[in-house]
Amino acid sequence: MDLRHDMLTHGVYIVCAQHGTKRGGLAVAWATQVATDRILICVGKQSATRDLILASQAFGLSALTRAQVEVARTFGRQSSRTVDKFEGLGCHAAETGSPLLDDCAATFDCRVEAVHDLDGSKLIVGRIVAAERPTEDYDPLIYREEDY
């Protein structure tokens, strides 16, 4: 069976979390709404942001536009353990305390409802507690492995 990452189309999202004074974020392509009030994300076990999500029991999800490919690269190619990925970017705190990026297509503030192990990743289900849609008309950023 030939399984390639480009066989299905995925949008690109930034998942952010904050616990105490530490904040982090990562780019993901595996995020989906699984109910009207729930989002499922997939985060690698090695991720510093995953640790913040589990500690804070919350995360923010920001949907990127095609114009934000550099934001996706910043959050997708570096570790929050060594780099402040938020430097120079506008963001605001959500109700849960999670960072949400400004100027995105949409943002979702979520409280962790369930966590499941899956091979080298964690599947995390979040209940949406607030959502914003700053713009009605946008081109979504679509994941292509060679971009990240």
N, CA, C and O atoms as a MOPAC input file, in Angstrom:
PM7 MOZYME 1SCF
protein

 N      0.84500 1    -1.16100 1     0.00000 1
 C      0.00000 1     0.00000 1     0.00000 1
 C      0.89900 1     1.23500 1     0.00000 1
 O      1.81400 1     1.34100 1     0.81700 1
 N      0.64100 1     2.15500 1    -0.90400 1
 C      1.42600 1     3.38100 1    -1.03500 1
 C      0.72000 1     4.51900 1    -0.29800 1
 O     -0.18700 1     5.15100 1    -0.83800 1
 N      1.14700 1     4.77200 1     0.93800 1
 C      0.55800 1     5.85400 1     1.72400 1
 C      1.46600 1     7.06100 1     1.67200 1
 O      2.59700 1     7.02000 1     2.15700 1
 N      0.97500 1     8.12900 1     1.08700 1
 C      1.74800 1     9.36600 1     1.00700 1
 C      0.96000 1    10.46400 1     1.70200 1
 O     -0.27000 1    10.43800 1     1.74000 1
 N      1.68700 1    11.42800 1     2.25000 1
 C      1.05700 1    12.53100 1     2.96300 1
 C      0.25100 1    13.44100 1     2.05700 1
 O     -0.61000 1    14.17700 1     2.54000 1
 N      0.50500 1    13.41200 1     0.75700 1
 C     -0.18200 1    14.33500 1    -0.13900 1
 C     -1.43000 1    13.73800 1    -0.78000 1
 O     -1.97900 1    14.31600 1    -1.71800 1
 N     -1.88200 1    12.59500 1    -0.28900 1
 C     -3.04500 1    11.95000 1    -0.88100 1
 C     -4.35300 1    12.61300 1    -0.43200 1
 O     -5.35300 1    12.53800 1    -1.14600 1
 N     -4.36200 1    13.24300 1     0.71200 1
 C     -5.52000 1    13.99100 1     1.19800 1
 C     -5.10700 1    15.44700 1     1.37700 1
 O     -3.94900 1    15.73900 1     1.67300 1
 N     -6.03500 1    16.33400 1     1.20200 1
 C     -5.76300 1    17.75100 1     1.38000 1
 C     -6.04400 1    18.15200 1     2.82400 1
 O     -7.07000 1    17.77700 1     3.39300 1
 N     -5.12300 1    18.91800 1     3.41300 1
 C     -5.27600 1    19.39300 1     4.78600 1
 C     -4.97100 1    20.88300 1     4.82900 1
 O     -4.09200 1    21.36200 1     4.11200 1
 N     -5.68100 1    21.60200 1     5.65200 1
 C     -5.31700 1    22.97800 1     5.92800 1
 C     -4.14300 1    23.00200 1     6.89200 1
 O     -3.78900 1    21.97800 1     7.47700 1
 N     -3.54300 1    24.17200 1     7.05400 1
 C     -2.43200 1    24.33300 1     7.99700 1
 C     -2.92900 1    25.19100 1     9.15800 1
 O     -3.56100 1    26.23000 1     8.96400 1
 N     -2.63000 1    24.73400 1    10.34700 1
 C     -3.08500 1    25.38500 1    11.57300 1
 C     -1.90300 1    25.57400 1    12.51200 1
 O     -0.91900 1    24.83600 1    12.44800 1
 N     -2.00900 1    26.56000 1    13.37600 1
 C     -1.04100 1    26.74500 1    14.44800 1
 C     -1.74400 1    26.40300 1    15.75100 1
 O     -2.77500 1    26.98400 1    16.08900 1
 N     -1.17000 1    25.45100 1    16.47700 1
 C     -1.67800 1    25.06700 1    17.79000 1
 C     -0.77400 1    25.72700 1    18.81400 1
 O      0.44700 1    25.57800 1    18.75500 1
 N     -1.36100 1    26.45400 1    19.75200 1
 C     -0.58800 1    27.15900 1    20.78600 1
 C     -1.12000 1    26.80800 1    22.16800 1
 O     -2.29700 1    26.49000 1    22.34200 1
 N     -0.23300 1    26.87300 1    23.13100 1
 C     -0.61800 1    26.65200 1    24.52300 1
 C      0.30300 1    27.45300 1    25.42300 1
 O      1.42200 1    27.80400 1    25.04800 1
 N     -0.19300 1    27.73400 1    26.61700 1
 C      0.61000 1    28.44300 1    27.61400 1
 C      0.32900 1    27.83300 1    28.96700 1
 O     -0.81600 1    27.55300 1    29.32000 1
 N      1.41400 1    27.62800 1    29.72900 1
 C      1.30100 1    27.15600 1    31.10100 1
 C      2.27400 1    27.97800 1    31.92400 1
 O      3.48500 1    27.92800 1    31.70400 1
 N      1.74100 1    28.73200 1    32.86800 1
 C      2.59100 1    29.65700 1    33.61900 1
 C      3.16000 1    30.69200 1    32.67100 1
 O      2.41700 1    31.31400 1    31.91200 1
 N      4.46100 1    30.88300 1    32.70700 1
 C      5.10600 1    31.86400 1    31.83400 1
 C      5.60400 1    31.25000 1    30.52700 1
 O      6.10400 1    31.96300 1    29.65800 1
 N      5.47000 1    29.94400 1    30.38700 1
 C      5.95200 1    29.27700 1    29.17600 1
 C      4.82900 1    29.19600 1    28.14400 1
 O      3.69100 1    28.84800 1    28.46200 1
 N      5.17900 1    29.52600 1    26.90000 1
 C      4.21600 1    29.36700 1    25.82000 1
 C      4.92200 1    28.72700 1    24.63300 1
 O      6.13300 1    28.86100 1    24.45500 1
 N      4.14600 1    28.04300 1    23.84700 1
 C      4.70500 1    27.37600 1    22.68000 1
 C      3.65100 1    27.20100 1    21.61800 1
 O      2.45800 1    27.39900 1    21.84900 1
 N      4.11800 1    26.82700 1    20.45200 1
 C      3.20200 1    26.59300 1    19.35000 1
 C      3.85900 1    25.73100 1    18.29500 1
 O      5.08500 1    25.66000 1    18.20600 1
 N      3.04000 1    25.08400 1    17.50400 1
 C      3.54600 1    24.27900 1    16.41100 1
 C      2.55300 1    24.29600 1    15.26400 1
 O      1.35600 1    24.50000 1    15.46500 1
 N      3.06100 1    24.08000 1    14.06300 1
 C      2.21200 1    23.97400 1    12.88300 1
 C      1.73200 1    22.53300 1    12.77300 1
 O      2.50900 1    21.59500 1    12.94700 1
 N      0.45800 1    22.36900 1    12.48700 1
 C     -0.10100 1    21.03500 1    12.27000 1
 C     -0.97300 1    21.04900 1    11.02600 1
 O     -1.56200 1    22.06800 1    10.66400 1
 N     -1.03900 1    19.90300 1    10.38900 1
 C     -1.96500 1    19.72400 1     9.27000 1
 C     -3.07400 1    18.75300 1     9.66600 1
 O     -4.08800 1    18.64300 1     8.97700 1
 N     -2.87300 1    18.05400 1    10.77600 1
 C     -3.86400 1    17.09100 1    11.21100 1
 C     -4.68000 1    17.68000 1    12.35400 1
 O     -4.44300 1    17.41100 1    13.53100 1
 N     -5.65400 1    18.49800 1    11.95300 1
 C     -6.62200 1    19.08900 1    12.87800 1
 C     -7.96800 1    19.06200 1    12.16600 1
 O     -8.05400 1    19.35600 1    10.97400 1
 N     -8.99900 1    18.71500 1    12.89000 1
 C    -10.31400 1    18.66400 1    12.26600 1
 C    -11.40700 1    18.87300 1    13.30800 1
 O    -11.24200 1    18.53100 1    14.47900 1
 N    -12.50000 1    19.42800 1    12.87200 1
 C    -13.66000 1    19.56900 1    13.73300 1
 C    -14.39100 1    18.23300 1    13.70300 1
 O    -14.73000 1    17.74400 1    12.62500 1
 N    -14.64100 1    17.63500 1    14.86300 1
 C    -15.28000 1    16.32400 1    14.92500 1
 C    -16.70300 1    16.39300 1    15.47200 1
 O    -17.40300 1    15.38200 1    15.52000 1
 N    -17.12000 1    17.56200 1    15.87500 1
 C    -18.48700 1    17.83900 1    16.29800 1
 C    -18.64600 1    19.35600 1    16.24000 1
 O    -17.66800 1    20.06900 1    16.01700 1
 N    -19.84400 1    19.84800 1    16.43300 1
 C    -20.03400 1    21.29400 1    16.36000 1
 C    -19.23000 1    22.03800 1    17.41700 1
 O    -18.92500 1    23.21900 1    17.24900 1
 N    -18.88500 1    21.35100 1    18.50800 1
 C    -18.16400 1    22.01300 1    19.58800 1
 C    -16.87300 1    21.30800 1    19.98000 1
 O    -16.38000 1    21.50900 1    21.09000 1
 N    -16.30800 1    20.47700 1    19.08500 1
 C    -15.07600 1    19.75400 1    19.40900 1
 C    -14.11000 1    19.73800 1    18.22100 1
 O    -14.51400 1    19.64200 1    17.06200 1
 N    -12.82200 1    19.83500 1    18.55400 1
 C    -11.74500 1    19.77500 1    17.56700 1
 C    -10.77900 1    18.68600 1    17.99000 1
 O    -10.48800 1    18.52400 1    19.17500 1
 N    -10.28500 1    17.94000 1    17.01100 1
 C     -9.29300 1    16.89200 1    17.23200 1
 C     -7.98600 1    17.33800 1    16.59600 1
 O     -7.95300 1    17.72600 1    15.42800 1
 N     -6.90100 1    17.28100 1    17.37600 1
 C     -5.57000 1    17.58000 1    16.84900 1
 C     -4.66800 1    16.39300 1    17.09100 1
 O     -4.90700 1    15.59100 1    17.99400 1
 N     -3.63300 1    16.28300 1    16.28200 1
 C     -2.63600 1    15.22900 1    16.42500 1
 C     -1.28800 1    15.89700 1    16.65200 1
 O     -0.82700 1    16.67600 1    15.81800 1
 N     -0.65200 1    15.58900 1    17.79400 1
 C      0.60100 1    16.23500 1    18.17100 1
 C      1.62800 1    15.16600 1    18.52900 1
 O      1.33900 1    14.26000 1    19.31100 1
 N      2.81900 1    15.27100 1    17.96200 1
 C      3.89000 1    14.32200 1    18.24200 1
 C      4.29600 1    14.35000 1    19.70000 1
 O      4.26900 1    15.40200 1    20.33900 1
 N      4.67100 1    13.20200 1    20.22300 1
 C      5.04200 1    13.08400 1    21.63500 1
 C      6.29500 1    13.87300 1    21.99000 1
 O      6.50500 1    14.19300 1    23.16000 1
 N      7.12800 1    14.19100 1    21.00900 1
 C      8.35400 1    14.94800 1    21.25900 1
 C      8.10500 1    16.45400 1    21.36100 1
 O      9.02600 1    17.20100 1    21.69200 1
 N      6.90700 1    16.90600 1    21.09100 1
 C      6.60700 1    18.33400 1    21.00700 1
 C      6.58800 1    19.02400 1    22.37300 1
 O      5.94700 1    18.55300 1    23.31200 1
 N      7.30100 1    20.14200 1    22.46400 1
 C      7.25500 1    20.96800 1    23.67800 1
 C      5.85500 1    21.54300 1    23.87800 1
 O      5.40100 1    21.69800 1    25.01200 1
 N      5.18400 1    21.85500 1    22.79500 1
 C      3.82400 1    22.40400 1    22.88400 1
 C      2.86000 1    21.36400 1    23.43900 1
 O      1.93500 1    21.70800 1    24.17500 1
 N      3.06200 1    20.10800 1    23.09700 1
 C      2.21600 1    19.04600 1    23.65000 1
 C      2.29500 1    19.03700 1    25.16100 1
 O      1.27800 1    18.88200 1    25.83800 1
 N      3.50100 1    19.20300 1    25.70100 1
 C      3.67100 1    19.24700 1    27.14900 1
 C      2.89100 1    20.40600 1    27.76300 1
 O      2.30000 1    20.25800 1    28.83300 1
 N      2.88500 1    21.56100 1    27.09200 1
 C      2.13800 1    22.72500 1    27.58700 1
 C      0.63200 1    22.49300 1    27.50800 1
 O     -0.11000 1    22.90300 1    28.39900 1
 N      0.18400 1    21.83600 1    26.44100 1
 C     -1.24300 1    21.51800 1    26.30200 1
 C     -1.68600 1    20.61700 1    27.44300 1
 O     -2.71600 1    20.86400 1    28.07100 1
 N     -0.91600 1    19.58000 1    27.70900 1
 C     -1.29100 1    18.63600 1    28.75800 1
 C     -1.24000 1    19.28600 1    30.14000 1
 O     -2.07600 1    18.99000 1    30.99400 1
 N     -0.26400 1    20.16800 1    30.36500 1
 C     -0.15700 1    20.84500 1    31.66600 1
 C     -1.28200 1    21.85200 1    31.87400 1
 O     -1.84100 1    21.94500 1    32.96700 1
 N     -1.61700 1    22.60900 1    30.82700 1
 C     -2.64200 1    23.66200 1    30.94200 1
 C     -4.04800 1    23.14400 1    30.70200 1
 O     -5.02900 1    23.79300 1    31.06600 1
 N     -4.14300 1    21.96100 1    30.08200 1
 C     -5.43100 1    21.37800 1    29.71300 1
 C     -6.23300 1    22.29400 1    28.77600 1
 O     -7.46100 1    22.35400 1    28.83300 1
 N     -5.48600 1    23.01100 1    27.90500 1
 C     -6.12500 1    23.91500 1    26.95300 1
 C     -5.19500 1    24.13000 1    25.76300 1
 O     -3.98500 1    23.92400 1    25.85900 1
 N     -5.77800 1    24.54700 1    24.64400 1
 C     -4.98400 1    24.93900 1    23.48400 1
 C     -5.78600 1    25.89000 1    22.61100 1
 O     -7.01700 1    25.90300 1    22.63600 1
 N     -5.06400 1    26.67900 1    21.84500 1
 C     -5.67100 1    27.55200 1    20.85100 1
 C     -5.31200 1    27.03400 1    19.47000 1
 O     -4.20200 1    26.54700 1    19.25200 1
 N     -6.23500 1    27.13600 1    18.55100 1
 C     -6.01100 1    26.69900 1    17.17800 1
 C     -6.28900 1    27.87300 1    16.25900 1
 O     -7.38200 1    28.44000 1    16.27900 1
 N     -5.29900 1    28.24200 1    15.45100 1
 C     -5.42300 1    29.35500 1    14.51200 1
 C     -5.31500 1    28.81000 1    13.09400 1
 O     -4.32500 1    28.16600 1    12.75000 1
 N     -6.33300 1    29.06500 1    12.26600 1
 C     -6.34500 1    28.61300 1    10.87500 1
 C     -5.61900 1    29.64700 1    10.01900 1
 O     -5.95700 1    30.83100 1    10.03800 1
 N     -4.62000 1    29.18800 1     9.27000 1
 C     -3.80100 1    30.10600 1     8.48400 1
 C     -4.36600 1    30.34100 1     7.08500 1
 O     -5.06000 1    29.49800 1     6.51700 1
 N     -4.04100 1    31.51500 1     6.55400 1
 C     -4.38400 1    31.86000 1     5.17900 1
 C     -3.16900 1    31.58800 1     4.29500 1
 O     -2.05700 1    31.39700 1     4.78600 1
 N     -3.39800 1    31.57600 1     3.01400 1
 C     -2.30900 1    31.33400 1     2.06300 1
 C     -1.18100 1    32.35600 1     2.23000 1
 O     -0.01900 1    32.04000 1     1.97600 1
 N     -1.51200 1    33.56700 1     2.65200 1
 C     -0.50200 1    34.61300 1     2.83700 1
 C      0.38400 1    34.37100 1     4.05700 1
 O      1.36100 1    35.09500 1     4.24900 1
 N      0.07500 1    33.38300 1     4.87900 1
 C      0.80100 1    33.14000 1     6.12800 1
 C      1.73500 1    31.94000 1     6.06600 1
 O      1.99200 1    31.30400 1     7.08900 1
 N      2.24000 1    31.62500 1     4.89400 1
 C      3.12600 1    30.46700 1     4.75400 1
 C      4.38800 1    30.62400 1     5.60100 1
 O      4.89000 1    29.63000 1     6.12500 1
 N      4.91300 1    31.82900 1     5.74900 1
 C      6.11300 1    32.03100 1     6.58300 1
 C      5.81800 1    31.78900 1     8.05700 1
 O      6.68000 1    31.30600 1     8.79200 1
 N      4.61600 1    32.11800 1     8.49200 1
 C      4.21800 1    31.81400 1     9.87000 1
 C      4.22000 1    30.29700 1    10.06300 1
 O      4.70700 1    29.79600 1    11.07700 1
 N      3.67700 1    29.57600 1     9.09200 1
 C      3.66300 1    28.11400 1     9.17300 1
 C      5.07700 1    27.55800 1     9.23200 1
 O      5.34300 1    26.62600 1     9.99200 1
 N      5.96800 1    28.10400 1     8.45700 1
 C      7.36400 1    27.62600 1     8.47100 1
 C      8.03100 1    27.92000 1     9.81100 1
 O      8.76000 1    27.08000 1    10.33800 1
 N      7.78700 1    29.10400 1    10.36400 1
 C      8.35300 1    29.44800 1    11.67000 1
 C      7.89800 1    28.46000 1    12.73700 1
 O      8.70800 1    27.98200 1    13.53000 1
 N      6.61500 1    28.15500 1    12.75600 1
 C      6.08100 1    27.26000 1    13.77500 1
 C      6.31600 1    25.79000 1    13.44300 1
 O      6.20300 1    24.93400 1    14.32100 1
 N      6.64200 1    25.48700 1    12.18800 1
 C      6.81400 1    24.09900 1    11.78500 1
 C      8.24100 1    23.60100 1    11.75200 1
 O      8.46600 1    22.39000 1    11.75400 1
 N      9.21200 1    24.50000 1    11.72000 1
 C     10.60400 1    24.07500 1    11.53300 1
 C     11.49300 1    24.26200 1    12.75500 1
 O     12.66400 1    23.88400 1    12.72300 1
 N     10.95800 1    24.84100 1    13.83800 1
 C     11.77300 1    25.13100 1    15.00900 1
 C     11.07300 1    24.61100 1    16.26100 1
 O      9.86800 1    24.36100 1    16.24300 1
 N     11.81700 1    24.45200 1    17.33000 1
 C     11.25300 1    23.99100 1    18.59100 1
 C     10.96900 1    25.16400 1    19.51800 1
 O     11.77000 1    26.09300 1    19.62400 1
 N      9.83500 1    25.11300 1    20.18000 1
 C      9.50300 1    26.12500 1    21.19000 1
 C     10.44000 1    26.05100 1    22.39200 1
 O     10.49500 1    26.98200 1    23.19600 1
 N     11.17500 1    24.94800 1    22.51500 1
 C     12.14800 1    24.83600 1    23.61300 1
 C     13.31800 1    25.80000 1    23.42700 1
 O     13.92500 1    26.23600 1    24.40500 1
 N     13.63700 1    26.13400 1    22.16600 1
 C     14.83100 1    26.93900 1    21.89600 1
 C     14.54700 1    28.28000 1    21.22800 1
 O     15.43400 1    29.13300 1    21.18400 1
 N     13.34800 1    28.49200 1    20.71100 1
 C     13.03600 1    29.70600 1    19.94600 1
 C     11.69800 1    30.27900 1    20.40700 1
 O     10.75100 1    29.53300 1    20.65800 1
 N     11.62500 1    31.59900 1    20.51500 1
 C     10.34400 1    32.26400 1    20.76600 1
 C      9.66700 1    32.47500 1    19.41700 1
 O      9.93800 1    33.45800 1    18.72900 1
 N      8.79800 1    31.56500 1    19.04800 1
 C      8.14200 1    31.60900 1    17.74900 1
 C      7.16800 1    32.78500 1    17.62400 1
 O      6.75400 1    33.13100 1    16.51800 1
 N      6.80600 1    33.38900 1    18.73600 1
 C      5.83200 1    34.48000 1    18.73200 1
 C      6.47100 1    35.84500 1    18.48600 1
 O      5.76600 1    36.83100 1    18.27100 1
 N      7.80800 1    35.90400 1    18.51600 1
 C      8.50500 1    37.17400 1    18.35600 1
 C      8.11300 1    37.83400 1    17.02900 1
 O      8.23800 1    37.23200 1    15.96200 1
 N      7.64400 1    39.06500 1    17.11500 1
 C      7.26100 1    39.82400 1    15.93000 1
 C      5.86100 1    39.53200 1    15.41600 1
 O      5.42500 1    40.14800 1    14.44400 1
 N      5.14300 1    38.60100 1    16.04800 1
 C      3.78500 1    38.26200 1    15.61800 1
 C      2.76400 1    38.83300 1    16.58700 1
 O      2.99700 1    38.89300 1    17.79400 1
 N      1.65100 1    39.24300 1    16.05200 1
 C      0.54800 1    39.67700 1    16.89500 1
 C     -0.21800 1    38.47600 1    17.41400 1
 O     -0.54800 1    37.56700 1    16.65400 1
 N     -0.49800 1    38.47200 1    18.69900 1
 C     -1.31800 1    37.41200 1    19.27200 1
 C     -2.06000 1    37.96900 1    20.47900 1
 O     -1.71600 1    39.02600 1    21.00800 1
 N     -3.05900 1    37.25400 1    20.89300 1
 C     -3.83800 1    37.66100 1    22.06000 1
 C     -4.19500 1    36.41600 1    22.87000 1
 O     -4.19900 1    35.30100 1    22.35000 1
 N     -4.49200 1    36.62500 1    24.13400 1
 C     -4.81500 1    35.51300 1    25.03200 1
 C     -6.29000 1    35.16400 1    24.90300 1
 O     -7.15700 1    36.03900 1    24.88200 1
 N     -6.54900 1    33.88300 1    24.81800 1
 C     -7.90500 1    33.38000 1    24.76600 1
 C     -8.46900 1    33.26500 1    26.17700 1
 O     -7.75900 1    33.49600 1    27.15500 1
 N     -9.72000 1    32.91600 1    26.27800 1
 C    -10.37300 1    32.72800 1    27.57300 1
 C     -9.61700 1    31.71900 1    28.43800 1
 O     -9.53400 1    31.88700 1    29.65500 1
 N     -9.07100 1    30.68100 1    27.82200 1
 C     -8.34600 1    29.64100 1    28.55700 1
 C     -6.91900 1    30.05900 1    28.90800 1
 O     -6.24300 1    29.38000 1    29.68100 1
 N     -6.46200 1    31.18100 1    28.34000 1
 C     -5.08400 1    31.61600 1    28.52200 1
 C     -4.17600 1    31.20700 1    27.38000 1
 O     -3.01900 1    31.62200 1    27.32500 1
 N     -4.68600 1    30.40200 1    26.47400 1
 C     -3.89500 1    29.97500 1    25.31600 1
 C     -3.69500 1    31.14100 1    24.35300 1
 O     -4.60800 1    31.94600 1    24.16400 1
 N     -2.51500 1    31.24300 1    23.74200 1
 C     -2.30100 1    32.28100 1    22.72800 1
 C     -3.06500 1    31.94600 1    21.44300 1
 O     -3.13000 1    30.79000 1    21.02500 1
 N     -3.63500 1    32.97400 1    20.83500 1
 C     -4.25300 1    32.87300 1    19.51700 1
 C     -3.58000 1    33.89400 1    18.62400 1
 O     -3.37700 1    35.03600 1    19.03500 1
 N     -3.23100 1    33.50300 1    17.41100 1
 C     -2.57200 1    34.42200 1    16.49400 1
 C     -3.57000 1    35.40600 1    15.90000 1
 O     -4.70400 1    35.04800 1    15.58000 1
 N     -3.12700 1    36.65500 1    15.76000 1
 C     -3.94400 1    37.67700 1    15.11300 1
 C     -3.90300 1    37.47100 1    13.60100 1
 O     -3.02100 1    36.78500 1    13.08500 1
 N     -4.84200 1    38.05500 1    12.91000 1
 C     -4.85600 1    38.08600 1    11.44000 1
 C     -4.96200 1    36.71400 1    10.80000 1
 O     -4.46900 1    36.51900 1     9.68900 1
 N     -5.58500 1    35.77100 1    11.46300 1
 C     -5.79600 1    34.44500 1    10.88300 1
 C     -7.20900 1    34.35800 1    10.30700 1
 O     -8.03900 1    35.24000 1    10.52800 1
 N     -7.46500 1    33.28500 1     9.56900 1
 C     -8.79100 1    33.08200 1     8.99000 1
 C     -9.82900 1    32.83700 1    10.08000 1
 O    -10.95900 1    33.31900 1     9.99500 1
 N     -9.43600 1    32.08300 1    11.10400 1
 C    -10.32300 1    31.77100 1    12.22600 1
 C     -9.47100 1    31.28800 1    13.39000 1
 O     -8.36200 1    30.79200 1    13.19400 1
 N     -9.99100 1    31.43500 1    14.59600 1
 C     -9.30700 1    30.91700 1    15.77700 1
 C    -10.31900 1    30.19800 1    16.66500 1
 O    -11.50600 1    30.52400 1    16.68700 1
 N     -9.80900 1    29.21300 1    17.39200 1
 C    -10.63700 1    28.41900 1    18.29000 1
 C     -9.90300 1    28.26500 1    19.61700 1
 O     -8.72500 1    27.90800 1    19.64600 1
 N    -10.59200 1    28.53200 1    20.69200 1
 C    -10.06400 1    28.35100 1    22.03300 1
 C    -10.67700 1    27.06700 1    22.58100 1
 O    -11.89900 1    26.92700 1    22.61400 1
 N     -9.83100 1    26.12800 1    23.01200 1
 C    -10.32500 1    24.80000 1    23.39400 1
 C     -9.80100 1    24.35300 1    24.74800 1
 O     -8.66100 1    24.63300 1    25.11700 1
 N    -10.65700 1    23.65400 1    25.47800 1
 C    -10.25300 1    22.96400 1    26.70300 1
 C    -10.10200 1    21.48100 1    26.37200 1
 O    -10.93900 1    20.90600 1    25.67700 1
 N     -9.04200 1    20.87400 1    26.86900 1
 C     -8.79200 1    19.46200 1    26.58900 1
 C     -9.88800 1    18.62000 1    27.23100 1
 O    -10.20100 1    18.75800 1    28.41300 1
 N    -10.45600 1    17.74700 1    26.41400 1
 C    -11.51300 1    16.85800 1    26.88900 1
 C    -11.05900 1    15.40000 1    26.94500 1
 O    -11.49800 1    14.63700 1    27.80500 1
 N    -10.16900 1    15.01800 1    26.01300 1
 C     -9.68300 1    13.63200 1    25.98300 1
 C     -8.32300 1    13.59000 1    25.29900 1
 O     -8.03600 1    14.38900 1    24.40800 1
 N     -7.49300 1    12.64600 1    25.73000 1
 C     -6.16800 1    12.44400 1    25.13300 1
 C     -5.99800 1    10.94500 1    24.88200 1
 O     -6.25900 1    10.12200 1    25.76000 1
 N     -5.55600 1    10.60900 1    23.67100 1
 C     -5.36200 1     9.20900 1    23.29500 1
 C     -3.96900 1     9.03100 1    22.70000 1
 O     -3.50800 1     9.87600 1    21.93100 1
 N     -3.30200 1     7.94600 1    23.04800 1
 C     -2.01500 1     7.61400 1    22.44700 1
 C     -2.24300 1     6.98800 1    21.08600 1
 O     -3.15700 1     6.18400 1    20.90400 1
 N     -1.40100 1     7.36400 1    20.12900 1
 C     -1.43000 1     6.76000 1    18.80000 1
 C     -0.00800 1     6.73000 1    18.27200 1
 O      0.51100 1     7.73800 1    17.79400 1
 N      0.61500 1     5.56400 1    18.36400 1
 C      1.99700 1     5.39900 1    17.91900 1
 C      2.86600 1     6.48900 1    18.55000 1
 O      2.95400 1     6.55500 1    19.77600 1
 N      3.50200 1     7.33200 1    17.76300 1
 C      4.37600 1     8.37700 1    18.28700 1
 C      3.68000 1     9.69900 1    18.50600 1
 O      4.34200 1    10.72900 1    18.63300 1
 N      2.36200 1     9.69500 1    18.55300 1
 C      1.60800 1    10.94900 1    18.66000 1
 C      0.55500 1    10.87100 1    19.75300 1
 O      0.26100 1     9.80100 1    20.28700 1
 N      0.00500 1    12.01500 1    20.06700 1
 C     -1.15100 1    12.10700 1    20.95900 1
 C     -2.29900 1    12.68300 1    20.14400 1
 O     -2.14100 1    13.69800 1    19.46500 1
 N     -3.44000 1    12.03900 1    20.21200 1
 C     -4.66800 1    12.60000 1    19.66500 1
 C     -5.34300 1    13.33500 1    20.80800 1
 O     -5.63100 1    12.74400 1    21.84900 1
 N     -5.59300 1    14.60700 1    20.62100 1
 C     -6.15200 1    15.43600 1    21.68500 1
 C     -7.46900 1    16.01900 1    21.20300 1
 O     -7.52300 1    16.69600 1    20.17600 1
 N     -8.52200 1    15.75300 1    21.94900 1
 C     -9.83400 1    16.29700 1    21.64000 1
 C    -10.06200 1    17.49700 1    22.54400 1
 O     -9.94500 1    17.40500 1    23.76600 1
 N    -10.39000 1    18.62100 1    21.92300 1
 C    -10.67700 1    19.82500 1    22.68200 1
 C    -12.10600 1    20.28000 1    22.48200 1
 O    -12.63400 1    20.23500 1    21.37000 1
 N    -12.73000 1    20.71900 1    23.56300 1
 C    -14.07200 1    21.31700 1    23.46800 1
 C    -13.89700 1    22.80600 1    23.18700 1
 O    -13.18900 1    23.49800 1    23.91800 1
 N    -14.52900 1    23.29300 1    22.14400 1
 C    -14.43100 1    24.70200 1    21.76700 1
 C    -15.20100 1    25.53900 1    22.78400 1
 O    -16.39600 1    25.33000 1    22.99400 1
 N    -14.50300 1    26.49200 1    23.41800 1
 C    -15.16000 1    27.38800 1    24.36800 1
 C    -15.37500 1    28.77600 1    23.76900 1
 O    -16.20200 1    29.54500 1    24.26000 1
 N    -14.63800 1    29.09500 1    22.72200 1
 C    -14.81800 1    30.37800 1    22.02900 1
 C    -14.20800 1    30.25500 1    20.63200 1
 O    -13.25800 1    29.50200 1    20.41700 1
 N    -14.77100 1    31.00700 1    19.69500 1
 C    -14.25100 1    31.01300 1    18.32100 1
 C    -14.35600 1    32.42400 1    17.76000 1
 O    -15.25700 1    33.18800 1    18.10700 1
 N    -13.41100 1    32.74700 1    16.88400 1
 C    -13.40100 1    34.05500 1    16.22000 1
 C    -13.19700 1    33.82600 1    14.73100 1
 O    -12.46500 1    32.92400 1    14.32300 1
 N    -13.84500 1    34.64100 1    13.93600 1
 C    -13.63200 1    34.60800 1    12.48800 1
 C    -13.47100 1    36.04500 1    12.01200 1
 O    -14.43800 1    36.69800 1    11.62200 1
 N    -12.22000 1    36.52800 1    12.05200 1
 C    -11.96700 1    37.93400 1    11.71300 1
 C    -12.26300 1    38.29500 1    10.26200 1
 O    -12.54800 1    39.45300 1     9.95400 1
 N    -12.19800 1    37.31100 1     9.37200 1
 C    -12.44300 1    37.59800 1     7.96700 1
 C    -13.33800 1    36.51100 1     7.37900 1
 O    -13.17300 1    35.33000 1     7.68500 1
 N    -14.26800 1    36.90700 1     6.55000 1
 C    -15.17500 1    35.95700 1     5.92000 1
 C    -14.59300 1    35.38700 1     4.62800 1
 O    -14.92600 1    34.26900 1     4.23300 1
 N    -13.72700 1    36.15400 1     3.97300 1
 C    -13.21300 1    35.76400 1     2.66200 1
 C    -11.70500 1    35.58400 1     2.73300 1
 O    -10.97600 1    36.54700 1     2.96700 1
 N    -11.23200 1    34.36200 1     2.53400 1
 C     -9.79300 1    34.09300 1     2.60000 1
 C     -9.46600 1    32.84300 1     1.79000 1
 O    -10.33500 1    32.01400 1     1.52100 1
 N     -8.20800 1    32.72600 1     1.40900 1
 C     -7.68700 1    31.51400 1     0.78600 1
 C     -6.97200 1    30.72000 1     1.86900 1
 O     -6.00900 1    31.21900 1     2.45200 1
 N     -7.41400 1    29.49800 1     2.15500 1
 C     -6.74300 1    28.71000 1     3.20000 1
 C     -5.36100 1    28.25500 1     2.74800 1
 O     -5.13000 1    28.00500 1     1.56500 1
 N     -4.45600 1    28.15300 1     3.70100 1
 C     -3.14000 1    27.59200 1     3.43300 1
 C     -3.28300 1    26.07000 1     3.44600 1
 O     -3.74200 1    25.49000 1     4.43000 1
 N     -2.88900 1    25.43500 1     2.35100 1
 C     -3.00800 1    23.99200 1     2.21000 1
 C     -1.63300 1    23.35900 1     2.44200 1
 O     -0.62100 1    23.83900 1     1.93100 1
 N     -1.61700 1    22.27900 1     3.21700 1
 C     -0.37000 1    21.58700 1     3.55700 1
 C      0.22100 1    20.88000 1     2.34300 1
 O     -0.46000 1    20.14500 1     1.62800 1
 N      1.51100 1    21.12700 1     2.13600 1
 C      2.30600 1    20.37600 1     1.17300 1
 C      3.60900 1    20.04400 1     1.88500 1
 O      4.30400 1    20.94900 1     2.34700 1
 N      3.94900 1    18.78300 1     1.98100 1
 C      5.10200 1    18.34600 1     2.77200 1
 C      6.39700 1    19.07700 1     2.37100 1
 O      7.21500 1    19.39400 1     3.23500 1
 N      6.58300 1    19.33900 1     1.10400 1
 C      7.81400 1    19.99200 1     0.66200 1
 C      7.92300 1    21.44900 1     1.15000 1
 O      9.00900 1    22.02700 1     1.11400 1
 N      6.82000 1    22.03700 1     1.60200 1
 C      6.85800 1    23.41100 1     2.12700 1
 C      7.39600 1    23.49100 1     3.55100 1
 O      7.84600 1    24.55100 1     3.98600 1
 N      7.35300 1    22.37600 1     4.27800 1
 C      7.67900 1    22.41600 1     5.69500 1
 C      8.70100 1    21.36400 1     6.04000 1
 O      9.10000 1    21.24700 1     7.19900 1

